[in-house]
Amino acid sequence: MLYLYRQHINLFDKTNPPYGTQTAESLIFETIFKAINQLDLLLISLKFSMIYYALI
């Protein structure tokens, strides 16, 4: 299990020669993770703004 996890990390490590080459699969995963992170930030900021306007 740890081996698979390490391979998953190496998929995004650009300095590691075997896995550092940008494959289409790693690009897709990276894009999905970035989109999820952006969505999380958007939802968090939306929650804070709703709380802020509720307090005023």
Backbone bond lengths (Angstrom), bond angles and torsions (degrees), N, CA, C in turn:
res aa  C-N    CA-C-N  psi(-1)  N-CA   C-N-CA  omega(-1)  CA-C   N-CA-C  phi
1 M - - - 1.462 - - 1.527 110.48 -
2 L 1.326 115.63 -44.65 1.463 120.10 179.53 1.529 110.66 -63.65
3 Y 1.346 115.43 -35.64 1.463 119.94 178.57 1.531 111.13 -61.89
4 L 1.330 116.11 -43.25 1.466 120.23 178.47 1.520 110.87 -64.80
5 Y 1.342 116.08 -38.64 1.455 120.78 179.01 1.526 110.52 -64.00
6 R 1.339 116.10 -41.78 1.467 120.19 178.76 1.523 110.73 -64.22
7 Q 1.321 116.62 -40.32 1.465 119.94 177.78 1.522 110.45 -63.21
8 H 1.326 116.39 -37.59 1.461 121.16 178.67 1.524 110.36 -63.81
9 I 1.346 116.80 -40.09 1.463 120.86 177.65 1.530 109.47 -65.50
10 N 1.333 116.38 -43.62 1.459 120.50 -178.37 1.524 112.55 -64.26
11 L 1.318 116.61 -22.68 1.454 121.07 179.31 1.531 111.08 -59.87
12 F 1.340 115.85 -32.95 1.468 120.26 -177.37 1.520 112.40 -101.89
13 D 1.335 117.39 0.76 1.462 120.69 -178.69 1.523 108.64 -86.71
14 K 1.318 116.96 107.54 1.461 120.87 -175.66 1.530 112.38 -73.28
15 T 1.346 117.62 -18.21 1.458 120.52 -177.44 1.523 111.86 -84.97
16 N 1.327 118.04 -14.64 1.464 122.20 -177.92 1.528 108.93 -87.61
17 P 1.342 119.28 113.69 1.469 120.46 -171.45 1.532 116.51 -57.51
18 P 1.353 120.75 -46.34 1.468 117.31 -176.72 1.524 113.60 -64.91
19 Y 1.331 116.39 -39.59 1.462 120.13 -175.52 1.524 111.36 -103.01
20 G 1.328 116.28 -9.19 1.457 120.19 -175.53 1.514 113.42 -73.94
21 T 1.320 116.89 -19.10 1.462 119.19 178.38 1.522 108.67 -66.70
22 Q 1.310 115.62 133.58 1.463 120.92 -173.47 1.524 110.14 -76.84
23 T 1.321 116.35 98.65 1.462 119.52 176.11 1.521 108.42 -86.82
24 A 1.308 115.87 163.85 1.465 120.05 -179.99 1.526 110.24 -63.74
25 E 1.332 115.70 -37.02 1.464 119.78 -178.44 1.525 111.22 -64.61
26 S 1.340 116.98 -45.46 1.460 119.61 -179.29 1.525 110.53 -66.59
27 L 1.328 116.26 -34.43 1.464 120.34 178.52 1.524 110.49 -65.30
28 I 1.337 116.45 -41.41 1.467 120.86 178.63 1.524 110.63 -63.70
29 F 1.362 116.32 -46.89 1.462 119.92 179.84 1.520 111.26 -61.26
30 E 1.336 115.43 -43.10 1.460 120.06 -178.87 1.528 110.39 -62.15
31 T 1.325 116.79 -43.15 1.463 121.50 179.24 1.519 111.18 -62.93
32 I 1.346 116.29 -42.08 1.467 120.10 179.40 1.525 110.75 -63.54
33 F 1.356 116.59 -45.29 1.462 119.60 -179.35 1.524 111.27 -64.00
34 K 1.338 116.88 -39.85 1.464 119.83 178.11 1.522 110.81 -63.66
35 A 1.333 116.81 -41.06 1.464 120.95 179.43 1.527 110.72 -64.28
36 I 1.339 116.97 -40.79 1.466 120.46 178.82 1.525 110.22 -64.42
37 N 1.340 116.98 -42.04 1.463 120.21 178.80 1.519 111.16 -63.27
38 Q 1.328 117.03 -41.95 1.463 120.46 178.36 1.525 110.71 -63.01
39 L 1.327 116.22 -40.65 1.458 120.97 179.97 1.527 110.75 -64.54
40 D 1.354 116.02 -41.35 1.462 120.34 177.45 1.524 110.71 -60.26
41 L 1.329 116.87 -45.34 1.464 120.76 179.88 1.523 110.69 -62.69
42 L 1.322 116.30 -40.21 1.461 120.97 179.51 1.524 110.88 -63.40
43 L 1.341 116.89 -45.05 1.463 120.75 -179.86 1.522 111.54 -65.55
44 I 1.334 117.02 -39.40 1.468 120.47 179.15 1.523 110.08 -64.51
45 S 1.338 117.31 -45.54 1.460 119.66 -179.93 1.524 110.94 -65.86
46 L 1.327 117.04 -34.42 1.464 121.08 177.37 1.526 110.65 -64.91
47 K 1.342 116.69 -42.93 1.463 120.51 177.93 1.517 110.84 -61.09
48 F 1.345 116.85 -44.91 1.457 120.01 -179.07 1.523 111.60 -64.31
49 S 1.329 116.70 -39.37 1.462 118.82 179.50 1.526 110.87 -68.00
50 M 1.343 117.59 -35.62 1.464 120.20 177.05 1.526 110.99 -65.97
51 I 1.338 116.48 -41.63 1.473 120.51 177.60 1.525 109.78 -64.07
52 Y 1.343 116.47 -41.95 1.460 121.24 -178.63 1.533 110.92 -61.66
53 Y 1.334 116.52 -46.02 1.462 119.50 -179.62 1.521 111.92 -71.45
54 A 1.329 117.77 -26.33 1.464 120.62 176.94 1.525 110.44 -70.80
55 L 1.328 116.60 -31.53 1.470 120.45 -178.52 1.525 111.94 -77.47
56 I 1.317 116.87 -27.01 1.479 119.64 -177.21 1.529 110.71 -75.65
